[in-house]
Amino acid sequence: MTTRWGRELDPEQVLPEHPRPQLVRDSYLNLNGWWDCAFTDADTDRPERFERRILVPFSPEAPLSGVGRQLQPGELLWYHRTLTLPPGFRRDPGRLLLHFGAVDQTCTVWLDDVEVGAHSGGYLPFTCDLTDAFAGRDSATLLLRVSDVGNNRGPSSGKQRLVSGGIWYTAQSGIWQTVWLEAVPPEHVERLVLTPLLDEGAVEVTVVSAGSAGSAGSAGSAGSAGSAGSTSAEVRILADGDQVGAAPVVPGRPTRIPLTALRPWSPEDPFLHDVEVVLGEDRVRSYVGMRSFGVGPDEAGVPRLLLNGRPYLHLGVLDQGYWPDGLMTAPSDAAMVHDIETMKRLGFNTLRKHVKIEPLRWYHHCDRLGMLVWQDLVNGGENYRTAAVTWPGTRQGRLIRLRDDRPREQAWLGRADPRGRAEFRAEMTATVEHLRNVAALAVWVPFNEGWGQFDAAAIATELAALDPTRSVDHASGWHDQGGGDLWSLHLYGRRFRVPPRRTGDRRPLVLSEYGGADLAVPGHTWSGHHFGYRHVHSPEELAGAFTRLHRDEIVPAVGNGLAAAVYTQLSDVEEEVNGLLTYDREVLKLPAGLVREVLAEVALAGQSSGTG
């Protein structure tokens, strides 16, 4: 199965757009395209030859890669290419930085037999400094070695499974986000932390620099940046090209810049203020959205989610971010935009990105198009017991609620290994720093349905300390520990009514998964095996079920305190056929006008109850 974007793919122009929209400089060399690759046993030192080609950044398991082979535990995947610098690309003096958007799962990088970097973790970016290894020449050989232990072995794996089926999808490995090269001055901007202070009419800016004697360290949170550098950066904030704020910023020192005028960001008006930073010879461009998130009571005292200080109803869709031809890698930038724009046209204002971290361009499109994001952390851990992670979602098991701070229950949830728990915490911190500046990101979701869950209340507290500007849904689905900002439920296969609230619990109620009616569209399915939560036989039956679900259950629930609802799901994925769109994105299973009409009724119920 191939998408229209996959059919139009030009191997010489694979995802050519700048991959880091909130830290852009003119120096940029995209390395996507054809590389050489080889598979070997785990004890192989180097491949004798590279007999295959692979289209980076598609994983070898993805059809668009041109490989079509699964990397198995106990094997190694090798990448090889010649890296040639264009005339004038290198800065003298300066540094050459090689960026990987994501490589699944553990890798080592060499340049002409000199090791220049290594990384573990399949969903986060890393950078290798090639300056010394590349000295005195303009061409060198790049070699990358990848291993992947597979799912249920501890590391974060999301929905990937070596034996896929149902809600679990094809495992993938290797490079799956853009690879690119950057030339920077000796002292340069390594990272920006941009915190909108809507109530104060200001932006707090932290410039994290590299290459100066006093710039060591990372930013952490906006209030705990590394040591100050030797040079002040000049920061300008603009609205439609007009300067509305400016100040010198010492690297590592959070600095508040008042704005003479500001325009709040919202899904209805996703205005972005441009940011320009000059640090010595370095110049970068970014942007910031002026908004605030939180929780609080509406006029009737009912707990709600807040946007810019006012109750705001989140109408969301569960978004897995999978493609039949690229797996976790969208075949083009336009394909990512298509999904976001389609859901917005249907009347949704929120996407819950499910146990996956997308390339930064996906978040950029949510920022500029006005689509709120609930961001799941990627689940890991060892084998999950069915009784612990599946039975609570059934009618018979709906009262099951495990304590996740005790060793026995942690073992049932796949988190008996203390090293795995430490790794999750480290990845949580790295994920927050990676996505901190995203304007649209409203809610963090550390755990889903108990998968790898442990100490969720404590994790919620730690996450709020890392990022106090957003809300935390600490246990989406079940095994609620009473922590975080939201009381989060999943419901499939039975009628939803707002349940009685526990005494003293003032968290907003959210239905973070519901729906899931499945309809297979002939000619647009991935396999002959189909999965969903309620089978329907025709588009007419699906339309009736969707309408009744919202008019009879969701609309009354909003009036009775429901603060957010996330429908399952954006598209079919492999055997799952419960998407609003087919897996190839060619068929919308419901009439667009019907979806807009029904969601407008839900939104109206929100306005009547004090949510926007």
C-alpha positions in Angstrom: 0.0 0.0 0.0 1.5 3.3 -1.1 0.3 6.8 -0.4 0.0 9.5 -3.0 3.0 11.2 -1.5 5.0 8.0 -1.7 4.2 7.6 -5.3 5.4 11.2 -6.0 8.6 10.8 -3.9 11.7 12.1 -5.6 14.8 10.2 -4.2 16.9 13.3 -4.9 14.6 15.5 -2.8 13.6 13.4 0.3 12.1 15.6 3.0 14.3 18.5 2.0 12.8 21.1 4.3 14.8 22.5 7.2 14.2 20.0 10.0 14.5 22.4 13.0 12.1 25.3 12.5 12.7 26.9 15.8 16.4 27.2 15.5 17.2 28.0 11.8 20.4 29.2 10.4 21.4 29.5 6.7 24.0 26.8 6.9 22.2 23.6 6.1 23.2 20.5 4.1 20.5 17.8 3.9 21.9 14.3 3.7 18.7 12.4 3.0 18.7 10.2 -0.1 20.5 7.0 -1.2 23.0 5.5 1.2 24.7 2.1 1.2 23.7 -0.4 3.8 24.4 -4.0 5.0 23.1 -6.4 7.6 25.5 -8.6 9.6 25.7 -10.7 12.7 26.2 -8.9 15.9 29.9 -10.1 16.2 30.9 -8.6 12.9 33.6 -5.9 13.1 32.8 -4.2 9.8 31.0 -5.4 6.7 33.2 -6.6 3.9 30.9 -4.9 1.3 27.7 -3.0 1.1 25.4 -4.7 -1.4 22.2 -2.8 -0.8 21.0 0.8 -1.1 18.7 2.4 1.4 16.7 5.6 0.9 17.4 7.6 4.1 15.5 8.5 6.3 13.2 5.6 5.8 13.8 2.5 8.0 14.8 -0.7 6.2 11.4 -2.2 7.2 9.5 0.6 5.4 8.6 0.0 1.7 9.9 3.5 0.7 13.4 2.5 1.9 13.9 0.2 -1.0 15.1 -2.5 1.4 12.1 -4.3 2.8 14.0 -6.3 5.5 13.4 -6.5 9.3 16.5 -5.9 11.5 16.4 -8.7 14.1 17.8 -8.7 17.6 21.3 -10.2 17.4 21.9 -8.4 14.1 23.6 -5.2 13.1 22.5 -2.7 10.4 25.3 -0.7 8.8 25.0 2.6 6.9 27.7 4.0 4.6 28.2 7.0 2.4 30.7 9.5 1.2 30.3 12.9 2.7 31.5 15.8 0.5 31.4 19.4 1.6 30.1 21.9 -1.0 32.6 24.8 -1.8 32.3 27.5 0.8 30.3 25.4 3.2 32.9 25.1 6.0 33.5 28.1 8.3 37.1 28.9 9.2 37.2 29.1 12.1 34.1 27.1 13.0 32.6 23.7 13.7 31.0 21.0 11.6 27.9 19.5 13.3 26.2 16.3 12.0 22.6 16.0 13.2 20.5 12.9 13.4 16.7 13.5 14.0 16.3 9.9 15.3 17.9 6.5 15.0 16.3 3.4 16.4 17.8 2.2 18.6 21.5 2.2 19.5 24.2 3.5 17.2 27.8 4.4 16.8 29.1 6.9 14.2 32.6 6.9 12.5 34.2 9.3 10.1 37.0 7.6 8.2 37.6 5.2 11.1 37.5 7.9 13.8 34.6 7.5 16.2 32.7 10.8 16.3 29.6 9.9 18.3 27.2 7.3 19.8 23.7 7.4 21.0 21.0 5.1 22.6 17.3 5.7 22.4 15.2 5.5 19.2 13.1 8.6 19.4 15.3 11.6 20.2 17.9 13.6 18.3 21.7 13.7 18.7 24.6 15.5 17.3 28.2 14.6 16.3 31.0 17.1 16.0 32.9 16.3 12.9 35.3 19.3 13.0 38.5 17.5 14.1 37.9 14.3 12.1 37.2 16.4 9.0 40.2 18.7 9.3 42.2 19.4 6.2 39.9 17.8 3.6 36.5 18.2 2.0 35.5 14.6 1.6 35.3 11.6 4.0 33.5 8.3 4.6 30.6 8.2 7.0 29.8 4.9 8.7 27.0 4.2 11.1 26.3 0.9 13.1 22.9 0.3 14.5 21.5 -2.4 16.8 17.9 -2.8 18.0 17.0 -5.2 20.8 13.3 -5.1 19.8 10.2 -4.6 22.0 9.6 -5.7 25.6 13.3 -5.7 26.3 13.3 -2.5 28.3 14.1 0.5 26.0 11.3 2.7 24.7 9.6 1.1 21.7 6.1 2.7 21.5 3.7 0.7 19.3 6.5 -1.3 17.6 6.4 -5.1 17.8 8.4 -7.8 16.0 5.2 -9.8 16.0 2.7 -7.2 15.0 -1.1 -7.4 15.1 -4.1 -5.6 16.5 -3.0 -2.4 18.2 0.7 -3.2 17.8 2.5 -2.3 14.6 5.5 -3.3 12.5 8.8 -2.8 14.3 11.4 -0.7 12.6 15.0 0.2 13.1 17.8 2.5 12.0 17.6 6.1 10.7 14.0 7.3 10.5 14.3 11.1 10.7 16.3 13.6 8.6 20.1 13.6 8.7 21.8 16.9 8.1 25.0 18.8 8.4 25.5 22.3 9.7 28.5 24.7 9.8 28.6 27.1 12.8 31.0 29.7 14.2 33.2 28.6 17.2 30.8 30.4 19.5 27.2 29.7 18.5 23.7 29.3 19.7 23.2 25.6 20.8 19.7 26.0 22.0 17.0 28.5 22.8 14.5 28.4 25.6 11.5 30.6 24.8 8.8 30.9 27.5 5.8 33.0 26.8 4.6 35.0 29.8 1.2 36.0 28.5 -0.1 37.7 31.7 3.1 39.8 31.9 3.2 40.7 28.2 6.7 39.4 27.9 8.9 36.5 26.7 11.6 34.9 28.9 14.5 34.1 26.6 17.5 31.8 27.5 20.3 31.6 25.0 22.3 28.4 25.5 25.6 28.8 23.7 28.5 26.5 22.9 32.1 27.2 22.0 32.9 29.9 24.7 34.8 29.3 27.9 31.8 30.2 30.1 29.1 28.4 28.1 29.3 24.9 29.4 26.2 23.1 30.5 22.7 22.7 29.2 19.7 24.8 29.9 17.6 22.4 31.9 14.5 24.5 32.6 14.2 28.1 31.6 15.1 29.1 35.2 18.2 26.9 35.6 20.4 27.4 32.5 24.1 26.8 32.3 26.8 29.3 33.0 26.9 32.6 31.3 28.9 32.9 28.1 31.4 35.6 27.3 29.3 37.4 24.7 25.9 38.9 24.9 23.3 37.9 22.3 21.1 40.4 20.7 17.5 39.2 20.7 14.6 40.7 18.7 11.0 39.7 18.8 8.8 40.7 15.8 5.1 40.7 14.9 4.4 40.7 11.1 7.9 42.1 10.6 7.6 44.9 13.2 9.8 44.8 16.2 7.8 44.5 19.4 10.6 43.7 21.8 14.4 43.6 22.0 17.2 43.1 24.6 20.7 41.9 25.1 20.8 38.4 26.6 23.8 36.9 28.4 24.0 33.2 27.4 22.8 31.0 30.1 20.9 33.8 31.9 17.1 33.8 31.6 16.0 37.3 30.5 12.5 38.7 30.3 11.8 40.8 27.2 8.7 43.0 27.5 6.5 43.3 24.4 5.1 46.6 23.3 2.2 44.7 21.6 1.3 41.1 21.5 -1.3 38.8 19.9 -2.3 35.7 21.8 -1.9 32.3 20.1 -4.9 30.0 19.9 -6.3 27.3 17.5 -8.6 30.0 16.2 -5.8 32.5 15.7 -2.4 30.7 15.6 -0.3 33.8 15.4 3.4 33.3 15.9 5.9 36.0 16.9 9.2 35.8 15.0 12.4 35.7 17.0 15.9 36.7 15.7 19.1 36.0 17.7 22.6 37.3 16.9 25.5 35.9 19.0 28.8 37.1 17.6 29.0 35.7 14.1 26.1 33.4 14.6 22.5 34.3 13.4 19.5 32.1 14.1 15.8 32.5 13.5 13.0 31.1 15.7 9.4 31.9 16.8 7.2 31.9 19.9 3.5 31.6 20.4 2.1 33.8 23.2 -0.3 31.5 25.1 -0.8 30.0 28.5 -2.1 26.6 29.6 -3.5 25.4 32.9 -6.5 24.0 34.8 -9.1 25.9 36.8 -12.8 26.2 37.5 -15.4 27.6 35.1 -18.0 30.1 36.2 -20.0 27.2 37.9 -16.9 26.0 39.7 -16.4 22.9 37.5 -12.8 22.0 36.8 -11.7 22.7 33.2 -8.7 23.0 31.0 -7.6 26.6 30.5 -6.2 28.3 27.4 -5.0 31.9 27.9 -6.7 32.0 31.3 -10.2 30.9 30.0 -11.9 27.5 30.0 -11.3 25.8 26.6 -12.8 22.5 25.4 -10.2 20.2 23.8 -11.8 18.2 21.0 -9.2 15.7 19.9 -8.2 12.8 17.8 -5.7 10.0 18.7 -2.9 10.3 16.2 -0.5 7.3 15.8 1.7 9.0 13.2 2.1 5.8 11.0 2.2 5.5 7.2 1.9 2.3 5.1 4.9 3.2 3.0 7.1 5.1 5.5 6.0 3.5 8.8 6.9 6.1 11.4 8.4 8.4 8.7 5.9 10.5 6.8 6.6 10.3 3.0 6.7 14.1 2.7 6.2 17.3 4.6 2.9 17.7 2.7 1.7 14.4 4.1 2.1 15.6 7.6 0.3 18.9 6.8 -2.6 16.9 5.2 -3.4 15.0 8.4 -3.4 18.2 10.5 -5.4 20.2 8.1 -7.9 17.5 7.5 -8.6 17.1 11.2 -8.9 20.8 11.7 -11.4 21.1 8.8 -13.5 18.4 10.4 -13.8 20.5 13.6 -11.1 19.0 15.9 -8.7 21.3 17.7 -6.4 18.8 19.3 -4.2 15.9 18.3 -3.0 13.4 20.9 0.4 12.2 19.6 0.4 8.6 20.8 3.6 7.1 22.2 5.7 8.6 19.5 7.8 11.7 19.1 7.5 13.3 15.7 10.0 15.2 13.7 10.1 18.9 14.7 8.4 19.9 11.5 5.2 18.2 12.5 5.0 20.3 15.7 5.8 23.4 13.6 2.8 22.7 11.4 0.6 22.3 14.5 2.0 25.7 15.8 1.3 27.6 12.6 -2.0 25.8 11.7 -3.5 26.0 15.2 -3.7 22.5 16.5 -3.3 21.7 20.2 -1.0 18.8 21.0 -1.2 16.3 23.8 2.2 14.6 23.8 2.7 11.1 25.1 6.0 10.0 26.3 7.2 6.8 24.6 6.4 3.7 26.5 9.0 1.0 27.2 9.6 -1.7 29.8 9.5 -5.5 29.7 6.5 -7.8 29.1 3.1 -6.3 30.2 0.7 -8.7 31.9 -2.7 -8.8 30.1 -4.5 -8.6 33.4 -2.7 -5.4 34.3 -2.9 -3.5 31.0 -5.9 -4.9 29.1 -8.5 -6.2 31.6 -9.1 -2.7 33.2 -10.6 -1.6 29.8 -13.2 -4.3 29.9 -16.7 -4.1 31.5 -15.7 -6.9 33.9 -12.3 -5.3 34.8 -13.2 -1.7 34.9 -12.8 -1.5 38.7 -9.2 -2.8 38.6 -6.7 -0.1 39.7 -3.2 -1.1 40.6 -0.8 0.8 42.9 2.2 1.5 40.7 4.7 2.3 43.5 5.1 -1.3 44.7 7.5 -3.9 43.2 4.9 -6.6 42.5 2.6 -4.2 40.5 5.6 -2.6 38.8 6.6 -6.1 37.6 3.0 -6.7 36.2 3.4 -3.4 34.3 6.8 -4.2 32.9 8.9 -2.0 35.1 10.6 -4.3 37.5 14.1 -3.2 36.3 15.4 -0.1 38.1 17.7 0.7 35.1 14.6 0.9 32.9 12.9 3.2 35.3 16.0 5.5 35.4 16.2 5.4 31.6 12.5 6.5 31.3 13.2 9.4 33.6 16.2 10.5 31.6 14.2 10.3 28.3 11.4 12.3 29.9 13.8 15.1 30.7 15.3 15.0 27.2 11.8 14.9 25.6 10.8 18.0 27.6 13.9 19.9 26.5 13.5 18.8 22.9 9.8 20.0 22.7 9.8 22.8 25.3 9.4 25.6 22.7 6.4 24.1 20.8 3.6 26.6 21.0 0.8 24.1 20.5 1.9 21.6 23.1 -0.7 21.8 25.9 -0.5 18.4 27.8 2.1 15.9 28.7 1.0 12.2 29.0 3.7 10.1 30.6 1.8 6.8 30.8 -0.9 5.2 28.8 -3.1 2.2 30.0 -0.4 1.0 32.3 2.3 0.3 29.7 5.5 0.5 31.5 3.9 2.6 34.2 5.6 3.2 37.6 5.4 5.9 40.3 3.0 7.9 38.1 2.2 10.4 40.8 5.9 11.1 41.5 6.6 11.2 37.7 3.8 13.8 37.3 5.4 16.0 40.0 8.8 15.7 38.4 7.4 16.5 35.0 5.6 19.6 36.3 8.9 20.7 37.9 10.6 20.3 34.5 7.9 22.2 32.7 5.4 24.1 34.9 3.8 25.8 31.9 1.8 22.7 30.8 -0.7 20.3 32.3 0.1 16.6 33.0 -2.2 13.6 32.3 -0.2 11.2 34.5 -2.1 8.0 33.8 -4.2 8.0 30.6 -6.8 5.3 30.7 -6.6 3.5 34.0 -4.5 2.9 37.1 -5.1 6.5 38.2 -2.9 7.3 41.2 -4.6 10.6 42.0 -1.7 12.6 40.7 -1.1 15.1 37.8 -3.6 17.7 36.6 -6.2 15.5 34.9 -8.6 12.7 35.8 -8.2 10.6 32.6 -10.5 7.8 31.4 -10.6 5.5 28.3 -13.9 4.0 27.2 -14.7 1.5 24.4 -17.7 -0.7 23.9 -20.0 0.7 26.6 -22.0 3.9 27.2 -20.2 6.9 28.7 -21.6 8.8 31.6 -19.7 11.1 33.9 -18.8 9.0 36.9 -19.0 10.2 40.5 -16.0 12.3 41.5 -13.9 11.2 44.4 -14.1 13.6 47.4 -11.5 16.3 47.1 -10.5 15.5 43.6 -10.5 18.8 41.6 -8.8 17.6 38.5 -10.7 18.2 35.2 -12.3 15.1 33.8 -11.0 14.1 30.3 -12.0 11.2 28.1 -8.6 10.6 26.6 -9.7 7.8 24.3 -13.1 6.8 23.1 -14.9 5.7 19.9 -12.9 3.2 17.9 -15.7 2.0 15.6 -14.1 0.0 12.8 -15.0 -0.1 9.1 -12.8 -1.7 6.5 -12.9 0.0 3.1 -12.3 -2.5 0.3 -9.2 -1.6 -1.7 -7.8 0.5 1.1 -6.8 -2.0 3.8 -3.3 -3.1 4.8 -4.1 -6.8 5.4 -7.0 -9.3 5.6 -7.0 -9.2 9.4 -9.0 -6.3 10.9 -9.2 -4.9 14.4 -11.4 -2.3 16.1 -13.5 -1.8 19.2 -17.0 -1.9 17.6 -17.5 -3.4 14.1 -19.8 -1.7 11.6 -20.7 -2.9 8.2 -21.2 0.3 6.1 -20.5 4.0 6.0 -24.1 4.7 6.9 -23.9 2.5 10.0 -20.6 4.3 11.0 -22.2 7.7 10.5 -25.1 6.7 12.7 -22.9 5.3 15.4 -20.7 8.5 15.3 -23.7 10.8 15.5 -25.4 8.9 18.4 -22.2 8.6 20.4 -21.6 12.3 20.4 -25.2 13.6 20.7 -26.3 11.0 23.3 -23.1 10.7 25.4 -20.4 13.3 24.7 -22.7 16.4 24.5 -24.4 15.7 27.9 -21.1 14.8 29.4 -19.5 18.1 28.5 -22.4 19.8 30.3 -21.7 17.6 33.3 -18.0 18.4 33.6 -16.2 16.7 30.7 -13.3 19.0 29.8 -11.7 17.1 26.8 -12.4 14.2 24.5 -10.0 12.3 22.2 -11.6 10.2 19.5 -10.0 7.0 18.3 -8.5 7.6 15.7 -7.1 9.7 12.9 -6.4 6.9 10.4 -6.4 3.2 10.1 -3.0 1.7 11.0 -2.1 -1.8 9.7 -4.7 -4.2 11.1 -6.5 -1.4 13.0 -9.4 -0.1 10.8 -11.0 2.3 13.3 -9.6 5.5 11.6 -11.6 8.4 10.3 -9.3 8.1 7.3 -8.1 4.9 5.6 -4.4 4.0 6.1 -3.4 5.4 2.7 -5.3 8.7 3.5 -7.4 8.3 0.4 -10.9 7.8 1.9 -12.6 9.8 4.6 -15.1 7.3 6.0 -17.6 9.8 7.2 -19.1 12.8 5.4 -17.0 15.8 6.3 -20.2 18.0 6.8 -21.6 15.4 9.2 -18.5 15.4 11.4 -18.4 19.2 11.4 -22.0 19.4 12.4 -21.7 16.9 15.2 -18.5 18.4 16.6 -20.1 21.9 16.4 -22.9 20.6 18.7 -20.2 19.4 21.2 -18.4 22.7 21.0 -21.7 24.5 21.6 -22.3 22.4 24.7 -18.9 23.5 25.9 -19.7 27.2 25.3 -23.0 26.7 27.2 -21.1 25.2 30.1 -18.5 27.9 30.2 -15.7 26.3 28.1 -14.6 28.0 24.8 
